[in-house]
């Protein structure tokens, strides 16, 4: 039975790739990959990444509500990475779905298992991080955008489910990885004002931190 479930999870992840590409283009309001061969490669890469992440999350989290939220975050994360890399945008449609889907899964877990304190902390973390990220955006508007602020908040919801340790570790890894990317971009372009898509590094750092929880 276990082996069948493993294959089912992998198959679902593989099948998700083309759909996630379509979702990314819908959210961006534009065709992100126009060449047929390139579309196949991008869809295949998204399929492989989704399947691998779902398997990795299952191995770490087991069949739990946290794993369902993980699968949702990984799937939409792939679409967000694509839109940010191609368009330098993090569409609010995807960010809203990312936060809303996670909140729904955690709410169901609270209703079933009674983990209201855990749910409350996750929601409070999302609101608090949104306020702090919004303040940073207002203070330094040229270095961060509304999409980054909303992404910080959505990720804080997922990280907050694992308590203070999960939240702080996730934010530290995400911000640290983004800082390393920023330094690399500045060094390669020889300009401290170079812009780059921060979404991929923020998502990668948050997901990595959950796997080591």
C-alpha positions as a LaTeX table, in Angstrom:
\begin{tabular}{lrrr}
\hline
Residue & $x$ (\AA) & $y$ (\AA) & $z$ (\AA) \\
\hline
Unk1 & 0.00 & 0.00 & 0.00 \\
Unk2 & 2.81 & 2.38 & 0.91 \\
Unk3 & 4.59 & 1.86 & $-2.40$ \\
Unk4 & 1.35 & 2.58 & $-4.27$ \\
Unk5 & 0.94 & 5.85 & $-2.39$ \\
Unk6 & 4.52 & 6.83 & $-3.21$ \\
Unk7 & 3.88 & 6.31 & $-6.90$ \\
Unk8 & 0.56 & 8.15 & $-6.71$ \\
Unk9 & 2.19 & 11.18 & $-5.10$ \\
Unk10 & 4.93 & 11.17 & $-7.72$ \\
Unk11 & 2.46 & 10.80 & $-10.57$ \\
Unk12 & 0.36 & 13.68 & $-9.26$ \\
Unk13 & 3.43 & 15.88 & $-9.05$ \\
Unk14 & 4.48 & 15.01 & $-12.59$ \\
Unk15 & 0.99 & 15.67 & $-13.92$ \\
Unk16 & 0.91 & 19.06 & $-12.20$ \\
Unk17 & 3.71 & 20.62 & $-14.27$ \\
Unk18 & 1.76 & 21.69 & $-17.38$ \\
Unk19 & $-1.07$ & 22.95 & $-15.23$ \\
Unk20 & 1.28 & 25.02 & $-13.08$ \\
Unk21 & 2.76 & 26.59 & $-16.22$ \\
Unk22 & $-0.74$ & 27.51 & $-17.36$ \\
Unk23 & $-1.59$ & 28.93 & $-13.93$ \\
Unk24 & 1.58 & 31.05 & $-13.98$ \\
Unk25 & 0.69 & 32.48 & $-17.37$ \\
Unk26 & $-2.89$ & 33.14 & $-16.28$ \\
Unk27 & $-1.71$ & 35.00 & $-13.19$ \\
Unk28 & 0.88 & 36.99 & $-15.15$ \\
Unk29 & $-1.60$ & 37.80 & $-17.90$ \\
Unk30 & 0.93 & 36.92 & $-20.58$ \\
Unk31 & 2.55 & 33.97 & $-22.30$ \\
Unk32 & 5.78 & 33.31 & $-20.41$ \\
Unk33 & 7.23 & 30.69 & $-22.76$ \\
Unk34 & 6.35 & 30.95 & $-26.44$ \\
Unk35 & 8.59 & 28.37 & $-28.14$ \\
Unk36 & 7.01 & 24.91 & $-28.14$ \\
Unk37 & 10.21 & 23.04 & $-27.23$ \\
Unk38 & 10.96 & 25.49 & $-24.44$ \\
Unk39 & 7.42 & 25.09 & $-23.08$ \\
Unk40 & 7.93 & 21.33 & $-22.94$ \\
Unk41 & 11.23 & 21.73 & $-21.09$ \\
Unk42 & 9.79 & 24.23 & $-18.60$ \\
Unk43 & 6.70 & 22.11 & $-17.94$ \\
Unk44 & 8.85 & 18.99 & $-17.49$ \\
Unk45 & 11.13 & 20.84 & $-15.06$ \\
Unk46 & 8.14 & 22.04 & $-13.05$ \\
Unk47 & 6.75 & 18.50 & $-13.00$ \\
Unk48 & 10.01 & 17.02 & $-11.78$ \\
Unk49 & 10.51 & 19.70 & $-9.14$ \\
Unk50 & 6.96 & 19.37 & $-7.84$ \\
Unk51 & 7.18 & 15.58 & $-7.59$ \\
Unk52 & 10.54 & 15.70 & $-5.82$ \\
Unk53 & 9.39 & 18.33 & $-3.35$ \\
Unk54 & 6.18 & 16.45 & $-2.58$ \\
Unk55 & 8.17 & 13.28 & $-1.92$ \\
Unk56 & 10.68 & 15.14 & 0.25 \\
Unk57 & 7.89 & 16.75 & 2.25 \\
Unk58 & 6.16 & 13.41 & 2.74 \\
Unk59 & 9.40 & 11.87 & 4.02 \\
Unk60 & 9.83 & 14.68 & 6.55 \\
Unk61 & 6.26 & 15.54 & 7.54 \\
Unk62 & 4.34 & 12.32 & 6.89 \\
Unk63 & 0.65 & 12.24 & 5.98 \\
Unk64 & $-0.25$ & 15.31 & 8.03 \\
Unk65 & $-2.05$ & 18.61 & 7.41 \\
Unk66 & 1.38 & 20.23 & 7.30 \\
Unk67 & 2.26 & 18.00 & 4.34 \\
Unk68 & $-0.92$ & 19.00 & 2.47 \\
Unk69 & $-0.03$ & 22.65 & 3.03 \\
Unk70 & 3.52 & 21.86 & 1.92 \\
Unk71 & 2.26 & 20.37 & $-1.35$ \\
Unk72 & 0.14 & 23.45 & $-2.01$ \\
Unk73 & 3.05 & 25.78 & $-1.25$ \\
Unk74 & 5.46 & 23.84 & $-3.47$ \\
Unk75 & 3.06 & 23.74 & $-6.40$ \\
Unk76 & 2.24 & 27.44 & $-6.32$ \\
Unk77 & 5.85 & 28.20 & $-5.48$ \\
Unk78 & 6.91 & 26.77 & $-8.84$ \\
Unk79 & 4.45 & 29.07 & $-10.61$ \\
Unk80 & 5.64 & 32.06 & $-8.57$ \\
Unk81 & 9.27 & 31.37 & $-9.37$ \\
Unk82 & 8.48 & 31.24 & $-13.09$ \\
Unk83 & 6.55 & 34.52 & $-13.10$ \\
Unk84 & 9.19 & 36.28 & $-11.02$ \\
Unk85 & 12.06 & 35.10 & $-13.20$ \\
Unk86 & 10.28 & 35.85 & $-16.48$ \\
Unk87 & 8.37 & 39.01 & $-15.57$ \\
Unk88 & 9.98 & 40.24 & $-12.35$ \\
Unk89 & 6.52 & 40.01 & $-10.82$ \\
Unk90 & 4.88 & 38.08 & $-8.01$ \\
Unk91 & 1.19 & 38.19 & $-9.01$ \\
Unk92 & $-1.19$ & 38.86 & $-6.15$ \\
Unk93 & $-3.54$ & 36.21 & $-7.55$ \\
Unk94 & $-0.95$ & 33.53 & $-6.85$ \\
Unk95 & 0.11 & 35.04 & $-3.54$ \\
Unk96 & $-3.49$ & 35.19 & $-2.37$ \\
Unk97 & $-3.99$ & 31.56 & $-3.38$ \\
Unk98 & $-0.76$ & 30.60 & $-1.61$ \\
Unk99 & $-1.83$ & 32.23 & 1.66 \\
Unk100 & $-5.50$ & 31.28 & 1.37 \\
Unk101 & $-4.84$ & 27.63 & 0.62 \\
Unk102 & $-2.44$ & 27.30 & 3.52 \\
Unk103 & $-4.82$ & 29.06 & 5.89 \\
Unk104 & $-7.66$ & 26.75 & 4.83 \\
Unk105 & $-5.59$ & 23.61 & 5.44 \\
Unk106 & $-4.44$ & 24.85 & 8.84 \\
Unk107 & $-7.99$ & 25.89 & 9.78 \\
Unk108 & $-9.24$ & 22.39 & 8.95 \\
Unk109 & $-6.44$ & 20.95 & 11.09 \\
Unk110 & $-7.48$ & 23.22 & 13.96 \\
Unk111 & $-11.12$ & 22.18 & 13.62 \\
Unk112 & $-10.27$ & 18.48 & 13.53 \\
Unk113 & $-7.35$ & 18.26 & 15.96 \\
Unk114 & $-8.06$ & 21.30 & 18.15 \\
Unk115 & $-4.67$ & 22.92 & 17.53 \\
Unk116 & $-6.08$ & 26.44 & 17.76 \\
Unk117 & $-2.99$ & 27.87 & 19.46 \\
Unk118 & $-0.83$ & 26.64 & 16.60 \\
Unk119 & $-3.25$ & 28.07 & 14.05 \\
Unk120 & $-3.49$ & 31.37 & 15.88 \\
Unk121 & 0.28 & 31.73 & 16.05 \\
Unk122 & 0.64 & 31.04 & 12.32 \\
Unk123 & $-1.96$ & 33.69 & 11.46 \\
Unk124 & $-0.45$ & 36.19 & 13.89 \\
Unk125 & 2.99 & 35.59 & 12.39 \\
Unk126 & 1.62 & 36.27 & 8.89 \\
Unk127 & 0.07 & 39.58 & 9.99 \\
Unk128 & 3.14 & 40.69 & 11.95 \\
Unk129 & 5.57 & 39.86 & 9.16 \\
Unk130 & 3.33 & 41.62 & 6.64 \\
Unk131 & 3.45 & 44.76 & 8.79 \\
Unk132 & 7.24 & 44.61 & 9.15 \\
Unk133 & 7.81 & 43.88 & 5.46 \\
Unk134 & 5.41 & 46.68 & 4.54 \\
Unk135 & 7.36 & 49.07 & 6.74 \\
Unk136 & 10.57 & 48.01 & 5.00 \\
Unk137 & 8.94 & 48.55 & 1.61 \\
Unk138 & 7.89 & 52.07 & 2.59 \\
Unk139 & 11.34 & 52.86 & 3.99 \\
Unk140 & 13.26 & 51.51 & 0.99 \\
Unk141 & 10.78 & 51.49 & $-1.91$ \\
Unk142 & 13.42 & 50.99 & $-4.58$ \\
Unk143 & 14.65 & 47.67 & $-3.22$ \\
Unk144 & 11.45 & 45.76 & $-2.49$ \\
Unk145 & 7.96 & 45.61 & $-3.94$ \\
Unk146 & 4.44 & 44.78 & $-2.89$ \\
Unk147 & 4.79 & 41.23 & $-4.17$ \\
Unk148 & 7.81 & 40.63 & $-1.95$ \\
Unk149 & 5.92 & 42.01 & 1.05 \\
Unk150 & 2.95 & 39.72 & 0.39 \\
Unk151 & 5.25 & 36.74 & $-0.15$ \\
Unk152 & 6.98 & 37.32 & 3.19 \\
Unk153 & 3.57 & 37.29 & 4.86 \\
Unk154 & 2.40 & 34.12 & 3.09 \\
Unk155 & 5.62 & 32.31 & 3.96 \\
Unk156 & 5.34 & 33.43 & 7.59 \\
Unk157 & 1.95 & 31.70 & 7.75 \\
Unk158 & 3.53 & 28.37 & 6.79 \\
Unk159 & 6.62 & 28.86 & 8.92 \\
Unk160 & 4.56 & 30.01 & 11.90 \\
Unk161 & 2.76 & 26.66 & 11.95 \\
Unk162 & 6.00 & 25.20 & 13.32 \\
Unk163 & 6.23 & 27.69 & 16.17 \\
Unk164 & 8.81 & 30.31 & 17.03 \\
Unk165 & 11.73 & 28.10 & 16.04 \\
Unk166 & 10.26 & 27.35 & 12.63 \\
Unk167 & 9.34 & 30.98 & 12.00 \\
Unk168 & 12.66 & 32.51 & 13.00 \\
Unk169 & 14.76 & 29.83 & 11.32 \\
Unk170 & 12.74 & 30.10 & 8.12 \\
Unk171 & 12.94 & 33.87 & 7.95 \\
Unk172 & 16.65 & 33.80 & 8.74 \\
Unk173 & 17.41 & 31.26 & 6.00 \\
Unk174 & 15.18 & 33.04 & 3.48 \\
Unk175 & 16.64 & 36.47 & 4.16 \\
Unk176 & 20.18 & 35.11 & 4.34 \\
Unk177 & 19.87 & 33.30 & 1.02 \\
Unk178 & 18.33 & 36.37 & $-0.60$ \\
Unk179 & 21.18 & 38.49 & 0.75 \\
Unk180 & 23.76 & 36.12 & $-0.74$ \\
Unk181 & 22.01 & 36.30 & $-4.11$ \\
Unk182 & 21.91 & 40.10 & $-3.88$ \\
Unk183 & 25.65 & 40.24 & $-3.20$ \\
Unk184 & 26.34 & 37.89 & $-6.10$ \\
Unk185 & 24.23 & 40.00 & $-8.46$ \\
Unk186 & 25.88 & 43.21 & $-7.26$ \\
Unk187 & 29.34 & 41.70 & $-7.72$ \\
Unk188 & 28.61 & 40.40 & $-11.22$ \\
Unk189 & 26.99 & 43.65 & $-12.39$ \\
Unk190 & 29.39 & 45.87 & $-10.41$ \\
Unk191 & 26.43 & 47.89 & $-9.17$ \\
Unk192 & 24.86 & 47.95 & $-5.73$ \\
Unk193 & 21.57 & 49.11 & $-7.27$ \\
Unk194 & 21.05 & 46.05 & $-9.45$ \\
Unk195 & 17.56 & 44.57 & $-9.34$ \\
Unk196 & 16.87 & 40.85 & $-9.23$ \\
Unk197 & 13.86 & 38.58 & $-8.57$ \\
Unk198 & 13.86 & 37.83 & $-4.86$ \\
Unk199 & 10.97 & 35.37 & $-4.96$ \\
Unk200 & 12.98 & 32.24 & $-5.83$ \\
Unk201 & 15.47 & 32.66 & $-3.00$ \\
Unk202 & 12.77 & 33.54 & $-0.46$ \\
Unk203 & 10.73 & 30.48 & $-1.40$ \\
Unk204 & 13.78 & 28.19 & $-1.51$ \\
Unk205 & 14.92 & 29.34 & 1.93 \\
Unk206 & 11.49 & 28.89 & 3.51 \\
Unk207 & 10.93 & 25.44 & 2.02 \\
Unk208 & 14.43 & 24.30 & 2.96 \\
Unk209 & 13.89 & 25.42 & 6.55 \\
Unk210 & 10.67 & 23.38 & 6.79 \\
Unk211 & 12.50 & 20.26 & 5.60 \\
Unk212 & 15.02 & 20.59 & 8.41 \\
Unk213 & 12.39 & 21.30 & 11.06 \\
\hline
\end{tabular}
